[in-house]
């Protein structure tokens, strides 16, 4: 929104001070938050990272229950299809349920809207890759190397994975995703 676009956020927060603050700050920044669900009894998603002296992640704690608890019907109600139809891109987060991710991908693909998938973690990257109906409809994804390896293994291409992280390995891993239908 701050760069001149008109983003719409379709998500869920807890009915708590953190959720209300996130929605208020997003609205103030120009984001359409009319499709953000407020869920009672579940806290707003949280992620706490502990970084080492080198700046790399050394530990983390997350509670994304609110995102995984939202059904496709609930998330896609209230004009969400209309918002996706006119979007330049739909962005999905690996914290959503597989059913919800699949529904968003199917809807975006039906309207020729590119889909960007952010895996968020190794287990969620692998789960989305093995779930079926998700990666084949994804246009772009942004896994780190560990998430990329997990996705490729889950797709049955373990022979492409090595431990070195060489440029050649990354090319093989990305090639395996493209072979599975990820378009870019």
Secondary structure as GFF3:
##gff-version 3
##sequence-region A 1 184
A	DSSP	beta_strand	8	14	.	.	.	ID=ss1
A	DSSP	alpha_helix	17	28	.	.	.	ID=ss2
A	DSSP	beta_strand	32	39	.	.	.	ID=ss3
A	DSSP	beta_strand	46	51	.	.	.	ID=ss4
A	DSSP	beta_strand	57	63	.	.	.	ID=ss5
A	DSSP	alpha_helix	65	68	.	.	.	ID=ss6
A	DSSP	alpha_helix	72	75	.	.	.	ID=ss7
A	DSSP	alpha_helix	80	85	.	.	.	ID=ss8
A	DSSP	beta_strand	89	93	.	.	.	ID=ss9
A	DSSP	alpha_helix	98	110	.	.	.	ID=ss10
A	DSSP	beta_strand	114	118	.	.	.	ID=ss11
A	DSSP	alpha_helix	122	131	.	.	.	ID=ss12
A	DSSP	three_ten_helix	135	137	.	.	.	ID=ss13
A	DSSP	beta_strand	140	141	.	.	.	ID=ss14
A	DSSP	alpha_helix	145	154	.	.	.	ID=ss15
A	DSSP	three_ten_helix	158	160	.	.	.	ID=ss16
A	DSSP	alpha_helix	167	179	.	.	.	ID=ss17
###
